[in-house]
Amino acid sequence: MQNSDAIWDAIDGKRVRFTELSDAVWGTPEICYTEVRSAEAHRAALEAEGFRVTSGLAGIPTAVMGEAGSGGPLIAILGEYDALPGLSQEAGVTERREVVAGGHGHGCGHNMLGAASLLAATALKDHLAKNGLAGRVRYYGCPAEEGGAAKTFLVRAGLFDGVDAAVSWHPAGFTEVNRTPSLANTRLDFRFTGRAAHAAAAPHLGRSALDAVELMNVGVNYMREHMTSDARVHYAIIDAGGVAPNVVQAKAAVRYSIRALELADMLVLVERVKNIARGAALMTETAVAFEFVSAVSNLLANPPLEEALHAEALRLGPVPFDDADRAFAARIRESFAEGDIANAYRRVGKPLRTDEPLCSEILSFEHGGIPMLGSTDVGDVSWAVPTVQLNGASYAIGTPDHSWQLVAQGKAPAAHKALVYAAKVMAATALRIATDEDLRRRARADHAARLAASPYVSPIPDGVAPPIGRMG
Ligand SMILES: [Zn+2]
């Protein structure tokens, strides 16, 4: 049995229309800055709920914001709705079955993420109005979390100025406060230009851009030994210069993702990789141009807000999954690769259990797991304002991230319960922040101390626009 509360009862009263919103977004999977229908669904829901709506934030057509209330503290609730390429998948089945061959799919659960956040914002808005409380709530509908760093652009455009705190969540295998560090991450394209020539008849006249790409990659692979162990560098050759081996490649390009645990370290690492590219160009007598793609900062923790969110989750209790949810989760787990389930337990520092298809608890605050080091554009919001996130149990424990199995569970009854649950934890936490001045003061002080130790520099260079239409 879950505890009750006025704001939670209000959320239960609206659960149907928001689970429908989640399912509608699940059914129109759109990737990286192309989320036209998903953003429109969110915009329409904001309008229907009486928010003051602004579309096209920071020059991004698929970013939308709704604001409500007046005076008092300003609380941001962050939502997302972008999907992933290549993950088209039927719902509710336990085998790989595409809906559209080669199509997109919600392999990170952002359909649930956005709907739950909008539900939380709606409940908070209604609660403040009904009780005559001062305060404003803003729902940020953020596109392109997967590789497009939309929130970093929103932060750079000043859209979080004046916000007191930001609250969000992410679907997960276990319910816990998200206290996992994330990596600062820059994506850069390196485009080399050389000179074409007949590779047999006049090789001495050619200057190979593909050689430059290969030498750059070799150089970076030697650099790996001399970076901190939490840094990550990976690359994909996005232009090999053509398919003809008998033509010296005049053009070639490689995309790099350069990550480190701290923003400042990442910025240094980016310069080192650029120097290697310059060296490769010098060796091959080619020219290199750097083309910025996107960047995000690491997440800043905020213990006062994390403790508040944890307390609200404990007060609510775990996600109320039922036997039918557990039975479906158990069946889909049969398709997992060996190690997926053990890895999930390792991440949260719990001994492996094979008889627990869905999480039935709230993990302890200090669980000592081995974090999974990914990156998120929530990172930049956390440098702008004190930020806190819930991980809400939404699918079978061990479900791999960005997998067809996650898409298949995306509109199951368990996913609906999870999104209502997440909305309740976020709304209650946001209400506490809005009404507890001491909590806000402590959150602000913690945030200020972290920024004093390491000031924020936007990882996106001046003048760079969001990579709308450029993400392949
Ligand atoms: Zn995600």
Residues whose N, C-alpha, C, O or C-beta is under 5 A from the ligand:
A	BS01	ZN	C108
